[in-house]
Amino acid sequence: MFSILSTNLCNAGFYINLDQSKDRLALVKNQIEQFGIENLKRFSAMTDELRQSACTKSHKSIFQYALNNNLNRIFIAEDDFKILANPKFGRFGSIQIQEYLEHIYKDIAEYDVVMFGCNPKKQIIPINRYLGYNLASTGAWAYIINDRAMRYILDNYNYHKDYMAIDDILPTLNYKGFKTVVTIPQIIAHYDGIPSTLQPSLGDTYYSGWIDGSWDKYLYENITNIIKSGNDLYRHLEEDYTLEKNLTVLITGHATPIVTGK
């Protein structure tokens, strides 16, 4: 079984890593040790003339391997994932990663895809306090997927025809009769400060600010509307949130040039 901190989550786990990416490999190994991860195996990343296709091809190859070996639920990560020891509920506090996993491990089987992190592009719709429907996002750096969804993706998507990468595909499964959810809060982030393998010209990448901003926009800024709808999932946060939304601080000032020579 694949497990994090002794919490069994699915049948097996895989992480995708290019043979030449030794620095990323070291980051993964450090996290395996730090978080007591078991049964997470390395998958040698595939290549393709289209870089997004290469990434998607690697994910799909793992799907095929899993189906061939009767693994009905697996974890997949890209080698730039970063497990958060204390994931934050936006601006409303945090939770210990082990406590979070203990809350959701039984619920995972109800869904076709459980994304542990993403960069949302549409509103996240809470199902309960710890999971929400993800209808559009980028990023597929850590998720659990079942055999039904794996088989559907293999049969219906081809990047060279539809130009849909794996991170585009996973949330759109909600429109195909599947259930794709994301953890609330994000518990596995995208590692900052390492070069992009898909776009090397970018140099070291720092996406966490962008991603955190997207979570604020597509989940936490909507908490007031969730509460008004009668959903009490975040009612315990209402007081703090209302204060922050209603308080405006205006700082005024001006710049004065320094004049010399007189």
Secondary structure, 3 states (H helix, E strand, C coil): CEEECCEEEECEEEEEECCCCHHHHHHHHHHHHHCCCECEEEEECCCCCCHHHHHHHHHHHHHHHHHHCCCCEEEEEECCEEECCCCECCCCCECCHHHHHHHHCCCHHHCCEEECCCEECCCCEECCCCEEECCCEECCCEEEEEHHHHHHHHHHCCHHHHCCCHHHHHHHHHHCCCCEEEECCCCEEECCCEECCCCHHHCEECCHHHHHHHHHHHCHHHHHHHHHCCCCCCHHHHHHHHHHHHCCCCCCCCCCCCCCCC
